Amino acid sequence: PCDMPVILCGDFNSLPQSGVVDYLIKGEVERSHVDFREFGDKYLFNEWSAMQDEFVENDVLKHRFNFDRAYKDEHESGLKWTNYTYDFRGIIDYIFFSKEHLGLLGNLKQIPESWFEQQKIVGAPHVHFNSDHFSLLVELELRNSGLSSSSGQDINNSNSNNPSNNVNCQLTNSVSSNSST
């Protein structure tokens, strides 16, 4: 496992059942994953021989991070989509975090689908949303994992009520526009 806390977030353009998300959550992905079969795997795997042996075992690409995913499922997090266009709705934006170092305390809930229907919003960008991606916001707690500073002091303590142990992570998409008159 990785020795440092890691937060990885962004627009991955990959659905939850994709090889990308499998790789990040499971710590490995097989060459035979359906994503690679459908799109051709030759260009993806030609360079595997150049990677360190610890990251490649036969036809499996591995990593050492032990990631968890905020907004795991619709029932737990209330998230049905992160991308909302006129012809596509799905989860393609993610916040991953190293679960041995960070704990999920909470997350921003999704705007109810009924609101979109009432406002007659069938896709974004829209006057109410400057992007087709919705913001993700989570609150993470730094766990007492024995991390120490260069002076040898424990950099976090076991008191989870200490606000300095909490990390806010927000993934936003912003669009700026300049208009000339």
C-alpha positions as CSV (number, residue, x, y, z in Angstrom):
1,P,0.0,0.0,0.0
2,C,0.9,3.6,-0.4
3,D,2.4,5.4,2.6
4,M,0.9,8.8,2.0
5,P,-2.8,9.9,1.9
6,V,-3.9,10.4,-1.7
7,I,-7.0,12.2,-3.1
8,L,-7.5,11.7,-6.9
9,C,-10.4,13.5,-8.4
10,G,-11.5,14.6,-11.9
11,D,-13.4,14.0,-15.0
12,F,-12.3,10.5,-16.1
13,N,-14.8,10.2,-18.9
14,S,-15.4,6.7,-17.7
15,L,-18.6,5.0,-16.5
16,P,-18.5,3.1,-13.1
17,Q,-18.2,-0.3,-14.8
18,S,-15.3,0.8,-17.0
19,G,-11.7,-0.6,-16.9
20,V,-10.5,2.8,-15.6
21,V,-12.7,2.7,-12.5
22,D,-12.1,-1.0,-12.0
23,Y,-8.3,-0.4,-12.1
24,L,-8.5,2.4,-9.6
25,I,-10.9,0.7,-7.1
26,K,-9.6,-2.9,-7.4
27,G,-6.0,-2.0,-7.8
28,E,-5.6,-4.0,-11.0
29,V,-7.1,-4.5,-14.4
30,E,-6.7,-7.4,-16.8
31,R,-5.7,-7.1,-20.4
32,S,-8.9,-9.0,-21.2
33,H,-11.2,-6.3,-19.7
34,V,-14.1,-5.6,-22.1
35,D,-13.0,-2.0,-22.6
36,F,-9.7,-3.2,-24.1
37,R,-11.3,-5.9,-26.2
38,E,-13.7,-3.4,-27.8
39,F,-11.2,-0.7,-28.5
40,G,-8.2,-2.8,-29.3
41,D,-5.5,-3.4,-26.7
42,K,-2.3,-3.4,-28.8
43,Y,-1.5,0.3,-28.4
44,L,-2.3,0.2,-24.7
45,F,-0.1,-2.7,-23.7
46,N,2.9,-2.4,-26.0
47,E,4.8,-0.5,-23.3
48,W,4.1,-2.9,-20.4
49,S,7.5,-4.4,-20.7
50,A,9.1,-1.1,-19.8
51,M,7.1,-0.9,-16.5
52,Q,8.5,-2.2,-13.3
53,D,7.7,-5.8,-12.5
54,E,5.8,-4.8,-9.4
55,F,3.1,-3.1,-11.5
56,V,2.7,-5.8,-14.1
57,E,2.0,-9.5,-13.5
58,N,1.3,-11.5,-16.7
59,D,-1.6,-9.7,-18.3
60,V,-2.6,-7.7,-15.2
61,L,-1.7,-4.1,-14.6
62,K,-1.5,-3.2,-10.9
63,H,-1.1,-0.2,-8.6
64,R,-0.3,0.1,-4.9
65,F,-3.0,2.6,-3.9
66,N,-5.9,1.3,-1.9
67,F,-8.6,3.6,-3.2
68,D,-12.2,4.0,-2.1
69,R,-14.7,6.1,-4.1
70,A,-16.9,8.8,-2.8
71,Y,-20.3,8.7,-4.3
72,K,-20.2,4.9,-4.6
73,D,-23.8,4.2,-5.4
74,E,-27.0,6.1,-6.0
75,H,-28.8,4.8,-2.9
76,E,-25.9,5.6,-0.5
77,S,-24.9,8.9,-1.9
78,G,-28.0,10.0,-3.8
79,L,-25.9,10.6,-7.0
80,K,-27.4,9.4,-10.3
81,W,-25.1,11.4,-12.6
82,T,-22.3,13.8,-12.7
83,N,-22.7,14.7,-16.3
84,Y,-26.0,15.9,-17.6
85,T,-26.3,16.8,-21.3
86,Y,-29.2,16.7,-23.8
87,D,-28.3,13.2,-24.9
88,F,-26.3,11.7,-22.1
89,R,-26.6,11.3,-18.3
90,G,-24.1,9.3,-16.3
91,I,-21.4,9.3,-13.7
92,I,-18.0,10.1,-15.3
93,D,-16.5,12.4,-12.6
94,Y,-15.0,10.9,-9.4
95,I,-13.3,11.5,-6.1
96,F,-11.1,8.6,-5.1
97,F,-9.2,8.6,-1.8
98,S,-6.8,6.2,0.0
99,K,-9.0,4.4,2.4
100,E,-6.3,3.5,5.0
101,H,-5.5,7.2,5.5
102,L,-8.8,9.0,4.9
103,G,-12.4,8.4,5.9
104,L,-15.5,9.8,4.2
105,L,-17.6,11.9,6.5
106,G,-20.1,13.3,4.0
107,N,-20.9,14.5,0.6
108,L,-23.0,17.1,-1.3
109,K,-26.2,15.5,-2.4
110,Q,-27.5,15.8,-6.0
111,I,-30.2,18.2,-7.0
112,P,-33.5,16.2,-7.1
113,E,-34.6,15.0,-10.5
114,S,-38.0,16.6,-9.9
115,W,-36.4,20.0,-9.8
116,F,-35.0,19.5,-13.3
117,E,-38.5,18.4,-14.5
118,Q,-40.2,21.4,-12.8
119,Q,-37.7,23.8,-14.4
120,K,-38.0,22.0,-17.7
121,I,-34.3,21.5,-17.9
122,V,-33.5,18.7,-20.3
123,G,-29.7,19.2,-20.4
124,A,-26.8,21.4,-19.6
125,P,-25.1,23.7,-20.2
126,H,-28.1,25.8,-19.3
127,V,-28.8,29.3,-17.9
128,H,-28.8,27.7,-14.4
129,F,-25.7,25.6,-15.0
130,N,-22.6,26.8,-16.8
131,S,-21.3,23.3,-17.3
132,D,-22.6,19.9,-18.2
133,H,-20.8,18.5,-15.2
134,F,-22.1,19.0,-11.6
135,S,-19.8,19.8,-8.7
136,L,-18.8,17.1,-6.3
137,L,-18.0,18.0,-2.8
138,V,-16.9,15.6,0.0
139,E,-15.6,15.9,3.5
140,L,-12.8,13.5,4.4
141,E,-11.2,12.8,7.7
142,L,-7.5,12.2,8.0
143,R,-7.2,9.0,10.0
144,N,-4.6,8.4,12.6
145,S,-2.4,6.2,10.4
146,G,1.0,6.8,12.0
147,L,2.1,9.4,9.5
148,S,4.9,11.5,10.9
149,S,6.5,14.8,10.0
150,S,10.2,15.3,9.3
151,S,10.6,16.1,13.0
152,G,9.2,12.7,13.9
153,Q,6.0,14.1,15.4
154,D,2.7,12.5,14.6
155,I,1.0,14.8,12.0
156,N,-2.5,13.9,13.1
157,N,-4.0,12.9,16.4
158,S,-6.7,10.4,17.3
159,N,-9.2,13.1,18.1
160,S,-11.6,12.9,15.1
161,N,-13.5,16.0,16.5
162,N,-10.4,18.1,15.7
163,P,-11.4,20.1,12.6
164,S,-7.8,20.2,11.5
165,N,-8.1,16.5,10.8
166,N,-10.8,17.1,8.2
167,V,-10.1,17.7,4.6
168,N,-12.7,19.3,2.3
169,C,-12.3,18.2,-1.3
170,Q,-14.4,19.9,-4.0
171,L,-14.4,19.1,-7.7
172,T,-15.9,21.9,-9.7
173,N,-16.1,22.9,-13.3
174,S,-16.2,26.5,-14.1
175,V,-16.6,28.4,-17.3
176,S,-15.5,32.0,-17.6
177,S,-16.7,34.1,-20.4
178,N,-15.5,37.5,-21.6
179,S,-17.9,39.6,-23.5
180,S,-16.9,42.6,-25.5
181,T,-19.2,45.5,-26.0
